[in-house]
Amino acid sequence: MPTTAEAQAITKKSKRKVPSYLIKEWVYDTPVYYKGYREVIKKNKTPEEIMADGMLQAILKNWLHLFLGAQLNLDNYWVLTGEVGSHIAPRKNASHDLVIIEKRLLPPGKVSNRYADVPARVVIEIDTTIEYGNDLPVEQFVQQKTQQTLDFGTEKVIWIFTATQKVMVATRDADWTISDWNKTIEILDGVSFNMAEFIAKEGISLDRPEGNS
């Protein structure tokens, strides 16, 4: 078994072999890779195959984007979706599925092709399609990315997990909560959503997670 120093050397060596375009983002000092990046390195898959959203994730992003655009005062907020870049530290960037940024912090005159260097008011994430560091648990990625986002100045982070049909809500000044996604969740300014109601309304059929009756 390698020593700690040898293991760190192996890890650093393996990281150097990963092209930067396969790094989705950074969580603190750990690179987060697109899920399946090893298959791209082996030339078994193309980058496009591992970077694209699945249909359910794409539909949920689109619905939330349209819903929030209709419910919020867009004179006050940018509602942005996709892999929205956030410049959290020198040479360190994060990406988010959906962000709500106050226009007072990012006025139109300061909009550019660079990543946002101001915190979003609210961040919403849908599932995870990553491989985190040296095969660390996905739960650790979720917790650390959430904490990093809150530390950057975001007031609320919401995670939607489709496999388990759960919603996690994290804020800086209260305990984080996890609830079934049939609960109504407030986003901000009195605007709330209910994921189960949307899924049922659209007639989308999902397998129920184990343990649910």
C-alpha positions as CSV (number, residue, x, y, z in Angstrom):
1,M,0.0,0.0,0.0
2,P,1.4,3.4,-0.9
3,T,2.3,6.0,1.8
4,T,0.3,9.2,2.1
5,A,3.0,11.1,0.2
6,E,3.1,8.5,-2.6
7,A,-0.7,8.6,-2.8
8,Q,-0.7,12.3,-3.1
9,A,1.9,12.1,-5.8
10,I,-0.2,9.6,-7.8
11,T,-3.3,11.8,-7.4
12,K,-1.4,14.9,-8.6
13,K,0.0,13.0,-11.6
14,S,-3.4,11.7,-12.5
15,K,-4.9,15.2,-12.3
16,R,-2.2,16.6,-14.7
17,K,-3.3,14.1,-17.3
18,V,-6.9,15.4,-17.3
19,P,-7.4,18.2,-20.0
20,S,-8.8,21.4,-18.5
21,Y,-11.9,21.2,-20.7
22,L,-13.0,18.1,-18.8
23,I,-13.0,20.0,-15.5
24,K,-16.6,21.2,-15.0
25,E,-15.8,23.4,-12.0
26,W,-13.8,23.7,-8.8
27,V,-15.0,23.1,-5.3
28,Y,-12.5,24.8,-3.0
29,D,-9.2,23.3,-4.2
30,T,-10.6,20.2,-5.8
31,P,-11.3,19.8,-9.5
32,V,-14.7,18.5,-10.4
33,Y,-14.8,16.5,-13.6
34,Y,-17.7,15.8,-16.0
35,K,-19.1,12.3,-15.3
36,G,-17.5,10.0,-17.8
37,Y,-14.4,12.0,-18.4
38,R,-12.2,8.9,-18.3
39,E,-14.1,7.5,-21.3
40,V,-13.3,10.7,-23.2
41,I,-9.6,10.4,-22.3
42,K,-9.7,6.8,-23.6
43,K,-11.4,8.1,-26.8
44,N,-14.5,5.9,-26.1
45,K,-16.7,9.0,-26.0
46,T,-16.7,12.5,-27.2
47,P,-16.8,15.5,-24.8
48,E,-20.3,16.4,-26.1
49,E,-21.6,13.0,-25.1
50,I,-20.7,13.6,-21.4
51,M,-21.4,17.3,-21.2
52,A,-25.0,17.4,-22.4
53,D,-28.0,17.4,-20.1
54,G,-30.4,14.5,-20.0
55,M,-34.0,15.3,-21.1
56,L,-35.5,15.4,-17.6
57,Q,-32.8,17.8,-16.3
58,A,-33.3,20.0,-19.4
59,I,-37.1,20.1,-19.0
60,L,-36.9,21.0,-15.3
61,K,-34.3,23.7,-16.0
62,N,-36.5,25.1,-18.8
63,W,-39.7,25.0,-16.7
64,L,-38.1,26.7,-13.7
65,H,-36.6,29.4,-16.0
66,L,-40.0,30.2,-17.6
67,F,-41.8,29.9,-14.2
68,L,-39.4,32.3,-12.4
69,G,-39.4,34.7,-15.4
70,A,-43.1,35.0,-15.2
71,Q,-43.3,35.2,-11.4
72,L,-40.4,37.5,-10.4
73,N,-40.0,41.2,-11.1
74,L,-37.4,41.1,-13.9
75,D,-36.7,44.8,-13.4
76,N,-34.8,43.6,-10.3
77,Y,-33.4,40.2,-11.3
78,W,-31.6,38.3,-13.9
79,V,-32.9,34.7,-14.1
80,L,-30.3,32.6,-15.9
81,T,-30.1,29.0,-16.8
82,G,-27.6,26.5,-18.3
83,E,-24.1,26.1,-17.0
84,V,-23.9,29.6,-15.5
85,G,-20.4,30.5,-14.6
86,S,-19.4,32.0,-11.3
87,H,-15.9,33.4,-10.7
88,I,-15.4,32.5,-7.0
89,A,-11.7,33.0,-6.7
90,P,-8.6,33.6,-8.8
91,R,-8.4,30.8,-11.4
92,K,-11.4,29.1,-9.7
93,N,-14.8,28.9,-11.3
94,A,-18.1,27.2,-10.4
95,S,-21.1,26.5,-12.6
96,H,-24.8,26.4,-11.7
97,D,-27.9,25.1,-13.3
98,L,-30.0,28.2,-12.6
99,V,-29.2,31.4,-10.8
100,I,-31.1,34.5,-9.7
101,I,-28.8,37.5,-9.6
102,E,-29.9,41.0,-8.4
103,K,-29.5,43.6,-11.1
104,R,-28.3,46.1,-8.5
105,L,-25.2,43.9,-8.1
106,L,-24.8,43.2,-11.8
107,P,-26.3,46.1,-13.7
108,P,-26.6,45.8,-17.5
109,G,-23.6,48.1,-18.1
110,K,-21.4,45.5,-16.3
111,V,-22.6,42.5,-18.2
112,S,-19.8,40.8,-20.3
113,N,-18.7,37.4,-21.6
114,R,-16.8,36.8,-18.4
115,Y,-18.2,34.7,-15.5
116,A,-20.2,36.6,-12.9
117,D,-18.0,37.8,-10.0
118,V,-20.9,38.7,-7.8
119,P,-23.0,36.1,-5.8
120,A,-26.4,35.0,-7.0
121,R,-29.3,35.7,-4.6
122,V,-30.5,32.1,-5.1
123,V,-28.9,29.1,-6.8
124,I,-30.9,26.1,-8.0
125,E,-29.1,22.8,-8.9
126,I,-30.7,19.8,-10.5
127,D,-29.0,16.4,-9.9
128,T,-25.2,15.9,-10.3
129,T,-23.4,14.6,-13.3
130,I,-19.9,14.8,-12.1
131,E,-16.9,12.8,-10.8
132,Y,-15.5,14.5,-7.8
133,G,-11.8,14.6,-7.2
134,N,-10.2,11.3,-6.3
135,D,-13.5,9.3,-6.4
136,L,-14.9,11.1,-3.4
137,P,-18.6,10.6,-2.5
138,V,-21.1,12.7,-4.5
139,E,-22.7,13.6,-1.1
140,Q,-19.4,15.3,-0.2
141,F,-19.5,17.3,-3.5
142,V,-23.0,18.4,-2.9
143,Q,-22.3,19.6,0.7
144,Q,-19.0,21.3,-0.2
145,K,-20.3,23.0,-3.3
146,T,-23.3,24.2,-1.3
147,Q,-21.1,25.6,1.4
148,Q,-18.8,27.2,-1.1
149,T,-21.7,28.9,-2.8
150,L,-23.1,30.2,0.5
151,D,-19.6,31.4,1.6
152,F,-19.4,33.3,-1.7
153,G,-22.5,35.3,-0.6
154,T,-25.5,33.5,-2.0
155,E,-28.5,33.5,0.4
156,K,-30.1,30.3,-0.6
157,V,-29.1,27.1,-2.5
158,I,-31.8,24.6,-3.6
159,W,-30.9,21.1,-4.8
160,I,-33.5,19.0,-6.7
161,F,-32.7,15.3,-6.8
162,T,-34.8,13.4,-9.3
163,A,-33.6,9.9,-8.4
164,T,-34.7,10.2,-4.8
165,Q,-37.4,12.8,-5.4
166,K,-36.0,15.0,-2.7
167,V,-35.3,18.8,-2.4
168,M,-32.6,20.2,-0.2
169,V,-32.7,23.8,0.9
170,A,-29.6,25.4,2.4
171,T,-29.2,28.9,3.8
172,R,-26.5,30.7,5.7
173,D,-28.4,31.3,8.9
174,A,-30.5,28.1,9.4
175,D,-30.1,24.4,9.4
176,W,-30.2,22.8,6.0
177,T,-33.4,20.8,5.2
178,I,-34.2,17.9,3.0
179,S,-37.9,17.2,2.1
180,D,-39.9,15.1,-0.3
181,W,-40.4,17.0,-3.5
182,N,-44.2,17.0,-3.0
183,K,-43.6,19.8,-0.5
184,T,-44.0,23.4,-1.7
185,I,-40.6,25.2,-1.6
186,E,-40.2,29.0,-1.4
187,I,-37.5,30.4,-3.7
188,L,-37.7,34.1,-2.8
189,D,-40.1,37.1,-2.7
190,G,-43.0,34.8,-1.9
191,V,-42.5,32.8,-5.1
192,S,-42.7,29.0,-4.5
193,F,-42.7,25.8,-6.6
194,N,-43.9,22.3,-6.1
195,M,-41.9,19.8,-8.2
196,A,-44.3,16.9,-7.8
197,E,-47.2,19.0,-9.0
198,F,-45.3,20.1,-12.2
199,I,-44.3,16.4,-12.9
200,A,-47.9,15.3,-12.5
201,K,-49.3,18.2,-14.6
202,E,-47.0,17.4,-17.5
203,G,-47.7,13.7,-17.3
204,I,-44.0,12.8,-16.9
205,S,-43.7,9.2,-15.5
206,L,-40.9,8.6,-13.1
207,D,-39.9,5.5,-11.2
208,R,-40.7,5.9,-7.5
209,P,-37.6,5.8,-5.3
210,E,-37.2,2.8,-3.0
211,G,-38.9,3.3,0.4
212,N,-41.7,5.4,-0.9
213,S,-45.2,4.0,-0.8
